[in-house]
Amino acid sequence: METPLLEIENISKFFPGVKALQNVGFSINKGEIHALIGENGAGKSTLIKILSGIYQPEPDGIIKMGGETLTHLDPLTSLHHGIVVIYQDFSLFPNLSVLENITLGRYVKSSKRLVNYKEMRKIAVDALKQLGVEVDLDILLGDLSVARQQLVAIARALANNAKLLILDEPTSSLSNTEVQKLFEIMFSLKAKGISLLFISHKLDELFAVSDRFSILRDGKFIGTYDENKLDDDQLISLMVGRQINYTIYPKRHLDIPLLEVKSLTKKGNYKDINFTLHKGEVLGITGLVGAGRTEVVKSIFGLNTADEGTLLLDGKDIIIKTPTDAMLAGIAFIPENRLSEGLVLRKSTKDNLGLTLLDVLSNKLGLIDPVKQEAMVEKWMSKLEIRPNNPDLLAAKLSGGNQQRVVIAKWLATEPKILIVDEPTNGIDVGAKAEIHKLLISLAEAGLGIIVVSSELPEILAICDRVVVMRRGRVTANMYCEGLNQEDIMSKAI
């Protein structure tokens, strides 16, 4: 039996508090199109970064190319062994020519000090000829369409003698015609003995080109399956079939409109978004990476102004162009990355809690009134049970769950009508997740309208009354969560 081109065994990667990958292992044959499948956060990107030498796996991990064990991979070594990644943004240089983009990596790899443009041109011509396409070598890359830039990225891989080409969501910005052209190129590369690792959320495309599927779920390897042994439903079930450990809260059908979003559109982000948030409701918004979820809620908060559409609050038109507009309307927004966008880590818990209330807490001289500040801090640290109960402790010293409580508290202190939370339990442990869920439910029961953006389908099903599913910038479903399962949602997202 022929030795596989790539073999990985016991590949794990741990970050503080997160097991991104655990004992992942599979092989890719020479001249195979191999699909890598998994939900958001399943570990696909981490694995790609390990194969490309950006991350180092845990010590027991084994990576082999052509039967040879690779003891240490850095980006240059990975390139030397023929592993080339084409990311969604292509990682090209728009201010350089096509010629330079195709051949630059080859020169970096060879460590040559002088550039031989005649040799560069020959390398570029040969690479494009292998693809069966023609591109003006002297034109600036930035002047080409997205599809043509992708061809340049593939040509660059061939110029680097790629043996394994990793394509990360390669069809995300292509038309149907361009997708078909890409597939033709993928088949031609396969016929030349080049292997491809194809990452995509589009099941129809995966089944159209892939020989085998390797599936990750929550950082764990589920299995490798032949294309003819799976259908859409089986694949979705394998992707999302994890055990749900969350408390499932009772579902409600509420009928008093609080926020109405009508025909909201932002070119390049999302189009014709419509949904209603009711008073006291927890409304989920989910979808795969790039679906437009965060872009929509940022528009509602004035961080990503919409081009078209209408927002109604309590039945009245509101215009939101800045976060100040949103705050005055009673809308609060907790971003996905609490460390860089939600907190000032080098400031105390007390200082962070007061960030949204500087005007209220200031005296006539513009200085913080310590009496007002102490009363506010004591109220919210007690109400949200922030631990340890030390207002002078730096935010950086708090646990992830308590950091999230501080961010929620500082926004609740503004007395909003609507609370938007993007990935509310991202990066926090299971116990803290349960506490955050309980807190959000209690806020909703007190009448607050809550929008939860989450990639975790068990989280959506646990705490949301309804869910809006997005795909490629559009709403594909608006459903009550009662009776739903993960497969129902995933089928609409894919």
Order of alpha helices (4+ residues) and beta strands (2+ residues): beta-beta-beta-alpha-beta-beta-alpha-beta-alpha-alpha-alpha-beta-alpha-beta-alpha-beta-beta-alpha-beta-beta-beta-alpha-beta-beta-alpha-beta-alpha-alpha-alpha-alpha-beta-alpha-beta-alpha-beta-beta-alpha
